[in-house]
Amino acid sequence: MYSGIYDAVRGCRIQKLRFDAIASNMANITTGAFKKDVISFDELLGLHTVTDFSQGNIRYTGNPLDVALQGEGFFKVETPAGIRYTRNGRFARNADGVIVTQNGDPVLGERGPILIHGNNVSIDSEGRVVVDNTEVDRLPVYKFERSEYLQKEGLSYYIYRGDEEEVFRADDTLVKGGYLEESNVVIAEEMVKMMDTLRTFESYQKVLQSFDETDGRVINEVGKP
């Protein structure tokens, strides 16, 4: 009986983690380049959350500082907490002419923060930043030897927990200026998953309730003369 209780409690825990991941995915349906989380299980690591890095839809905006990535890879960003990575290419130019993220952090080119002094700006498929017909820098894209060490940190940022030597250029990735990548969350799929999770959680709760009622009957029977 105790094995059955353990299995039911474990089942409730799994469904709770699934629900939390689904709720987070649905909350970020409109977050640029957001990558959904899924619950994974293996014999060695047990239950854990992993990020699905599959490509999101790419939408044309016409804004020259909007940049999408078609293929794997991330932009490198300089933040007060250190180097971070992002796929959310909704960039802007700050008062100093530096290309920054929505959080105000400089996006790093090959020569550091990218300065723009001019009017006509474009970013081509190889990441070249051209201002008034002059190339001022190149926007590199990076990928990682061990993607499992890439962790979400909020604000569309990721931190790489591996070694710096495991970070290298993703030269095959297409850079699309004037476009944005959308979240890879499909709302209909997440709704189906949520309903299935809730039903499964309720089933495990009923099993636990049944065990509790059985225990109560046993205790009452033992107490009778």
C-alpha positions as CSV (number, residue, x, y, z in Angstrom):
1,M,0.0,0.0,0.0
2,Y,2.8,2.4,0.9
3,S,4.3,1.9,-2.5
4,G,1.0,3.0,-4.0
5,I,1.0,6.1,-1.9
6,Y,4.5,7.0,-2.9
7,D,3.7,6.6,-6.6
8,A,0.6,8.8,-6.2
9,V,2.5,11.5,-4.4
10,R,5.3,11.4,-7.0
11,G,2.6,11.6,-9.7
12,C,1.2,14.7,-8.1
13,R,4.6,16.3,-8.0
14,I,5.3,15.6,-11.6
15,Q,2.0,17.1,-12.7
16,K,2.7,20.2,-10.5
17,L,6.0,20.7,-12.2
18,R,4.3,20.3,-15.6
19,F,1.6,22.8,-14.7
20,D,4.2,25.4,-13.6
21,A,6.2,25.0,-16.9
22,I,3.0,25.3,-19.0
23,A,1.8,28.3,-17.0
24,S,5.2,30.0,-17.6
25,N,5.1,29.2,-21.3
26,M,1.6,30.6,-21.7
27,A,2.6,33.8,-19.8
28,N,5.4,34.4,-22.3
29,I,3.4,33.7,-25.5
30,T,4.1,37.3,-26.6
31,T,7.7,37.5,-25.4
32,G,10.1,37.9,-28.3
33,A,12.1,34.8,-29.1
34,F,10.9,33.1,-25.9
35,K,11.8,29.4,-25.7
36,K,9.3,27.1,-24.0
37,D,10.1,24.7,-21.1
38,V,9.2,21.1,-21.0
39,I,9.5,18.5,-18.2
40,S,11.9,15.7,-18.9
41,F,12.7,12.5,-17.0
42,D,15.7,10.2,-17.2
43,E,17.0,7.5,-14.9
44,L,20.2,9.3,-14.0
45,L,19.1,12.9,-13.4
46,G,15.5,12.3,-12.5
47,L,12.8,14.9,-13.1
48,H,13.9,18.2,-14.5
49,T,13.0,21.1,-16.7
50,V,14.6,21.5,-20.1
51,T,14.3,24.3,-22.6
52,D,13.1,23.6,-26.1
53,F,15.3,25.8,-28.4
54,S,13.3,25.1,-31.6
55,Q,12.9,28.0,-34.0
56,G,10.0,30.5,-33.5
57,N,8.2,32.1,-36.3
58,I,9.9,35.1,-37.9
59,R,7.8,38.2,-38.4
60,Y,8.7,41.2,-40.6
61,T,8.6,44.6,-38.8
62,G,10.6,46.9,-41.1
63,N,12.4,48.4,-38.1
64,P,16.2,48.3,-39.1
65,L,17.2,47.6,-35.5
66,D,14.9,44.6,-35.1
67,V,17.0,41.5,-35.7
68,A,15.9,37.9,-35.9
69,L,18.0,34.8,-36.0
70,Q,17.1,31.9,-38.4
71,G,19.0,28.9,-37.0
72,E,20.7,28.2,-33.8
73,G,22.7,30.9,-31.8
74,F,22.4,33.9,-29.6
75,F,23.5,37.5,-29.5
76,K,26.0,38.5,-26.8
77,V,25.1,41.2,-24.4
78,E,27.1,43.2,-21.8
79,T,25.1,43.6,-18.5
80,P,26.1,44.9,-15.1
81,A,26.1,41.2,-13.9
82,G,28.4,40.1,-16.7
83,I,28.1,38.6,-20.2
84,R,24.6,37.3,-21.1
85,Y,23.1,35.9,-24.3
86,T,19.7,36.5,-25.9
87,R,17.7,35.8,-29.1
88,N,15.3,38.7,-28.5
89,G,16.5,41.1,-31.2
90,R,14.2,44.0,-30.4
91,F,17.1,46.4,-30.3
92,A,17.2,50.2,-30.0
93,R,19.8,53.1,-30.1
94,N,20.4,54.8,-26.7
95,A,21.3,58.5,-26.2
96,D,25.0,57.7,-26.8
97,G,24.3,56.0,-30.1
98,V,24.9,52.5,-28.7
99,I,22.7,49.6,-29.8
100,V,21.1,48.2,-26.7
101,T,18.5,45.6,-25.7
102,Q,15.1,46.4,-24.3
103,N,16.7,46.3,-20.9
104,G,19.2,49.0,-21.9
105,D,22.3,46.8,-22.1
106,P,24.8,47.1,-24.9
107,V,24.7,44.5,-27.6
108,L,28.3,43.4,-28.4
109,G,29.7,43.4,-31.9
110,E,33.1,42.1,-33.0
111,R,34.7,45.2,-31.5
112,G,32.6,45.7,-28.4
113,P,29.4,47.8,-28.1
114,I,28.1,48.9,-31.5
115,L,28.1,52.7,-32.0
116,I,25.8,54.3,-34.6
117,H,26.4,57.9,-35.7
118,G,24.2,58.4,-38.7
119,N,20.7,58.0,-40.1
120,N,20.4,55.1,-42.5
121,V,21.0,51.9,-40.6
122,S,20.8,48.3,-41.9
123,I,21.9,44.9,-40.8
124,D,22.5,42.3,-43.5
125,S,22.3,38.5,-43.4
126,E,25.9,38.1,-42.2
127,G,25.4,40.6,-39.4
128,R,27.2,43.5,-41.0
129,V,26.0,46.8,-39.4
130,V,26.0,49.4,-42.1
131,V,25.4,53.1,-41.4
132,D,25.1,55.6,-44.2
133,N,26.7,53.0,-46.6
134,T,29.6,52.4,-44.3
135,E,30.2,49.2,-42.3
136,V,30.8,50.1,-38.7
137,D,30.8,46.7,-37.1
138,R,29.5,43.1,-37.4
139,L,26.9,41.5,-35.1
140,P,28.2,38.1,-34.3
141,V,26.1,35.1,-33.3
142,Y,27.3,32.5,-30.8
143,K,26.4,28.9,-30.0
144,F,27.5,26.5,-27.3
145,E,29.1,23.1,-27.2
146,R,26.8,22.0,-24.3
147,S,23.5,23.7,-24.6
148,E,22.3,22.0,-21.3
149,Y,24.6,24.5,-19.5
150,L,22.7,27.5,-21.0
151,Q,20.2,28.6,-18.3
152,K,17.4,31.1,-18.4
153,E,17.9,34.2,-16.2
154,G,14.8,36.3,-17.0
155,L,14.5,39.5,-19.1
156,S,15.0,37.3,-22.2
157,Y,18.6,36.6,-21.0
158,Y,20.6,33.4,-20.7
159,I,23.8,32.7,-18.8
160,Y,26.2,30.0,-20.0
161,R,27.5,27.9,-17.0
162,G,30.1,26.1,-19.1
163,D,33.7,27.1,-20.0
164,E,34.4,30.1,-22.2
165,E,36.2,27.8,-24.6
166,E,32.9,26.1,-25.3
167,V,31.4,29.2,-26.8
168,F,32.0,29.7,-30.5
169,R,30.6,31.5,-33.6
170,A,27.5,30.3,-35.3
171,D,28.5,31.4,-38.8
172,D,25.8,29.3,-40.5
173,T,23.0,31.2,-38.8
174,L,21.1,33.7,-40.9
175,V,20.8,37.2,-39.5
176,K,17.6,39.0,-40.6
177,G,17.5,42.7,-40.1
178,G,14.0,44.2,-40.0
179,Y,12.5,41.0,-38.6
180,L,11.7,39.6,-35.1
181,E,11.5,36.0,-33.9
182,E,8.4,35.2,-32.0
183,S,7.9,32.8,-29.1
184,N,8.0,29.1,-30.0
185,V,5.0,28.6,-27.7
186,V,1.9,27.3,-29.5
187,I,-1.1,28.4,-27.3
188,A,-3.4,25.6,-28.5
189,E,-0.8,22.9,-27.6
190,E,-0.2,24.4,-24.2
191,M,-4.0,24.5,-23.5
192,V,-4.3,20.8,-24.3
193,K,-1.3,20.0,-22.1
194,M,-2.8,22.1,-19.2
195,M,-6.1,20.3,-19.4
196,D,-4.4,16.9,-19.5
197,T,-2.2,17.9,-16.5
198,L,-5.1,19.0,-14.4
199,R,-7.1,15.8,-15.1
200,T,-4.1,13.6,-14.3
201,F,-3.4,15.6,-11.1
202,E,-7.0,15.2,-10.0
203,S,-6.7,11.4,-10.7
204,Y,-3.7,11.1,-8.4
205,Q,-5.5,13.2,-5.7
206,K,-8.4,10.7,-5.8
207,V,-6.0,7.8,-5.4
208,L,-4.5,9.5,-2.3
209,Q,-8.0,10.2,-1.0
210,S,-8.8,6.5,-1.4
211,F,-5.7,5.5,0.5
212,D,-6.7,7.9,3.3
213,E,-10.2,6.5,3.5
214,T,-8.8,3.0,3.6
215,D,-6.5,3.9,6.5
216,G,-9.4,5.4,8.3
217,R,-11.5,2.3,8.0
218,V,-8.6,0.1,9.1
219,I,-8.0,2.2,12.2
220,N,-11.7,2.2,13.1
221,E,-11.9,-1.6,12.7
222,V,-8.8,-2.2,14.9
223,G,-10.3,0.0,17.6
224,K,-13.5,-2.1,17.8
225,P,-13.7,-4.7,20.6
